[in-house]
């Protein structure tokens, strides 16, 4: 039984560490809220916080799948120009030094009225 417990601990340490490194990247968009209504005549503040993890370097902000800006700060507020009337998707994606998304992102949907 002792051998089994030792083996289990060794396996969890060996295989658990890469999973922890992969899982430490995160993106949070705190505003605008999901499905928020925004004025099509007003600028939109996007408040965010990012933990880039082991693979990330910085973040890109996208509006409707089009890159809007490169963000170098990991926490802050970026102001977007007014959005056209209708539904839009705002995403922040963590990218590596080559500007390739690493797979960690957050999105929020807004309706400009």
C-alpha positions as CSV (number, residue, x, y, z in Angstrom):
1,X,0.0,0.0,0.0
2,X,2.9,2.4,0.8
3,X,4.4,1.8,-2.6
4,X,1.0,2.6,-4.2
5,X,0.7,5.8,-2.2
6,X,4.2,6.9,-3.1
7,X,3.6,6.1,-6.8
8,X,0.4,8.1,-6.7
9,X,2.1,11.1,-5.2
10,X,5.0,10.9,-7.7
11,X,2.6,10.7,-10.6
12,X,0.5,13.6,-9.4
13,X,3.6,15.8,-8.9
14,X,5.1,14.7,-12.3
15,X,1.9,15.2,-14.3
16,X,0.2,17.8,-12.2
17,X,2.9,20.5,-12.6
18,X,2.4,21.0,-16.4
19,X,-1.3,21.2,-15.9
20,X,-0.8,23.9,-13.2
21,X,1.4,25.9,-15.5
22,X,-1.1,25.7,-18.4
23,X,-4.0,26.6,-16.1
24,X,-2.4,29.7,-14.6
25,X,-3.3,32.0,-17.5
26,X,-6.6,33.9,-17.2
27,X,-8.5,36.9,-18.6
28,X,-11.3,38.7,-16.9
29,X,-13.4,41.5,-18.5
30,X,-15.2,43.3,-15.7
31,X,-17.0,45.8,-17.9
32,X,-18.9,46.1,-20.0
33,X,-21.1,43.4,-18.5
34,X,-22.3,40.5,-20.7
35,X,-25.2,41.6,-22.9
36,X,-24.8,45.3,-21.8
37,X,-26.5,48.0,-23.8
38,X,-24.2,50.8,-24.8
39,X,-24.9,54.0,-26.6
40,X,-23.8,54.0,-30.3
41,X,-22.7,57.6,-29.8
42,X,-20.5,57.1,-26.7
43,X,-17.1,55.6,-26.2
44,X,-17.0,52.2,-24.5
45,X,-14.6,51.6,-21.6
46,X,-13.4,48.0,-21.4
47,X,-12.0,47.1,-17.9
48,X,-9.9,44.0,-17.8
49,X,-7.3,42.0,-15.8
50,X,-5.0,39.4,-17.2
51,X,-2.6,36.8,-15.8
52,X,-0.5,35.8,-18.8
53,X,0.8,32.5,-17.4
54,X,3.9,30.8,-18.6
55,X,3.2,31.0,-22.3
56,X,1.7,34.5,-22.6
57,X,3.4,37.8,-23.1
58,X,0.8,40.5,-23.6
59,X,-2.8,40.8,-24.8
60,X,-4.8,41.9,-27.9
61,X,-8.2,43.4,-27.8
62,X,-10.7,42.4,-30.6
63,X,-14.0,43.8,-31.6
64,X,-16.0,41.5,-33.8
65,X,-13.0,39.3,-34.5
66,X,-11.0,42.3,-35.8
67,X,-7.9,43.3,-33.8
68,X,-8.5,46.7,-32.3
69,X,-5.4,47.2,-30.2
70,X,-2.4,45.6,-28.5
71,X,-2.5,46.0,-24.8
72,X,0.8,46.0,-22.9
73,X,-0.7,46.5,-19.4
74,X,-2.1,43.4,-17.6
75,X,-4.7,45.4,-15.8
76,X,-6.5,48.5,-16.8
77,X,-9.2,50.2,-18.8
78,X,-9.1,50.7,-22.6
79,X,-11.5,53.1,-24.2
80,X,-13.0,52.0,-27.6
81,X,-14.5,54.5,-30.1
82,X,-18.3,54.4,-30.3
83,X,-19.6,51.1,-31.8
84,X,-22.0,51.0,-34.7
85,X,-25.6,50.2,-33.9
86,X,-26.2,46.5,-33.3
87,X,-24.6,43.5,-31.5
88,X,-20.9,43.3,-31.0
89,X,-18.4,40.9,-29.4
90,X,-15.4,42.3,-27.5
91,X,-12.6,39.8,-26.7
92,X,-9.3,40.0,-25.0
93,X,-6.8,37.2,-25.9
94,X,-3.5,36.4,-24.4
95,X,-0.8,36.1,-27.0
96,X,2.9,35.1,-27.0
97,X,5.8,37.2,-28.1
98,X,5.1,36.3,-31.7
99,X,1.5,37.7,-31.3
100,X,0.0,34.2,-31.6
101,X,-3.0,33.5,-29.3
102,X,-2.2,30.9,-26.6
103,X,-5.8,29.9,-26.3
104,X,-6.8,31.8,-23.1
105,X,-9.3,34.6,-23.7
106,X,-12.4,36.3,-22.4
107,X,-15.3,37.8,-24.4
108,X,-18.3,39.9,-23.6
109,X,-21.2,40.8,-25.9
110,X,-22.8,44.2,-26.1
111,X,-25.6,45.8,-28.0
112,X,-25.0,49.3,-29.2
113,X,-28.3,51.2,-29.3
